[in-house]
Amino acid sequence: MEENLQLETTIRGKEKHYSPDNLLVKVKKYGMNLGFRALYGVAILYCALKSPNMPKEHKLMILGVLGYFILPIDLIADILPTVGLADDIVIITKAISVIYSSITDEMKEEAHELLKKIFGEKYEPSIEYEI
């Protein structure tokens, strides 16, 4: 309960750029084009954002990254095959590197569970996805 309150407080006023529902829609729509390793990065960021132990400055950065990921028009349009999601992957990777020391095993497991829920049998957790 407290975790949801902290997340709601963090995203208040930023709903235009980020919402959990919009994130999940984008993951479902472009997920297979992005690749499971990058998707796992998005899921890790999502789980980290919900963590009450994540520093506020990291949460704000994560909101920016996930908001950028959600936006249909960005530096390179997502509808372009192959290259359209390249800028998203770079930004996701950079964000992971910044918060790496704050990522817990629980966040990793929650990220895997989220992707299993979304993609079902198509998603098989693997050591190669690990952050």
C-alpha positions in Angstrom: 0.0 0.0 0.0 2.8 2.4 1.0 4.7 1.5 -2.2 1.7 2.5 -4.4 1.4 5.8 -2.5 5.0 6.6 -3.1 4.7 5.7 -6.8 1.6 7.8 -7.1 3.3 10.8 -5.4 6.3 10.4 -7.7 4.2 10.4 -11.0 1.6 13.0 -9.9 1.5 15.6 -12.6 3.5 13.5 -15.1 0.7 11.3 -16.3 0.8 12.9 -19.7 4.3 11.4 -20.2 4.1 8.2 -18.1 1.5 5.8 -16.8 1.8 2.2 -16.0 -1.0 1.3 -18.4 0.6 3.1 -21.3 3.9 1.4 -20.5 2.3 -2.1 -20.6 0.5 -1.2 -23.9 3.8 -0.2 -25.5 5.6 -3.3 -24.2 2.9 -5.5 -25.7 2.9 -3.7 -29.0 6.6 -3.4 -29.7 8.0 -6.0 -27.3 8.9 -8.6 -29.8 10.7 -6.0 -31.9 12.7 -4.7 -29.0 14.1 -8.1 -27.9 13.7 -9.7 -24.5 16.9 -8.4 -23.1 15.8 -4.8 -23.6 12.3 -5.7 -22.5 13.8 -7.1 -19.4 15.5 -3.7 -18.9 12.2 -1.9 -19.2 10.6 -4.3 -16.7 13.5 -3.8 -14.3 13.0 0.0 -14.5 9.3 -0.4 -14.0 9.9 -2.5 -10.9 12.6 -0.2 -9.6 10.2 2.7 -10.0 7.7 1.0 -7.7 10.3 0.3 -5.0 10.1 2.4 -1.9 13.9 2.1 -1.4 14.8 3.6 -4.8 16.1 7.2 -4.4 13.8 9.9 -5.6 16.4 11.2 -8.2 16.6 7.7 -9.7 12.8 7.5 -9.8 12.6 10.8 -11.7 15.2 9.6 -14.2 13.3 6.3 -14.6 10.1 8.2 -15.2 11.8 10.1 -17.9 13.2 7.0 -19.6 9.9 5.1 -19.4 8.1 8.2 -20.6 10.4 8.4 -23.6 9.9 4.8 -24.3 6.1 5.2 -24.3 6.1 8.2 -26.6 5.3 7.2 -30.2 7.4 10.0 -31.6 10.9 10.4 -30.4 14.4 10.8 -31.8 13.9 7.8 -34.2 10.3 6.9 -34.9 9.4 3.5 -33.3 7.5 2.4 -36.4 10.7 2.2 -38.5 11.8 -1.4 -38.6 14.9 -2.4 -36.6 16.3 1.2 -36.1 13.1 2.6 -34.7 13.7 1.3 -31.2 17.5 1.7 -31.2 17.4 5.1 -29.3 15.0 3.5 -26.7 17.5 0.7 -26.1 20.4 3.1 -25.6 18.4 5.1 -23.1 17.2 2.1 -21.2 20.7 0.7 -21.0 22.1 4.0 -19.7 19.4 4.2 -17.1 20.1 0.6 -15.9 23.8 1.4 -15.6 22.9 4.4 -13.4 20.7 2.5 -11.0 22.5 -0.8 -11.2 23.7 -0.9 -7.6 20.1 -0.3 -6.4 18.6 -3.2 -8.4 17.7 -6.0 -6.0 17.1 -9.7 -6.7 13.4 -9.1 -5.9 13.2 -6.5 -8.7 14.8 -8.9 -11.1 12.3 -11.7 -10.2 9.4 -9.3 -10.4 10.5 -8.2 -13.8 10.7 -11.8 -15.1 7.2 -12.4 -13.7 5.8 -9.3 -15.4 7.2 -10.4 -18.7 5.9 -14.0 -18.2 2.5 -12.5 -17.5 2.5 -10.4 -20.7 4.1 -12.8 -23.2 3.2 -16.2 -21.7 5.1 -19.1 -23.3 7.0 -16.8 -25.7 9.0 -15.5 -22.7 11.4 -17.9 -21.2 13.7 -16.3 -18.6 17.3 -16.9 -19.4 20.7 -16.0 -17.9 21.3 -14.0 -21.1 18.6 -11.5 -20.1 20.2 -10.8 -16.7 21.2 -7.3 -16.0 
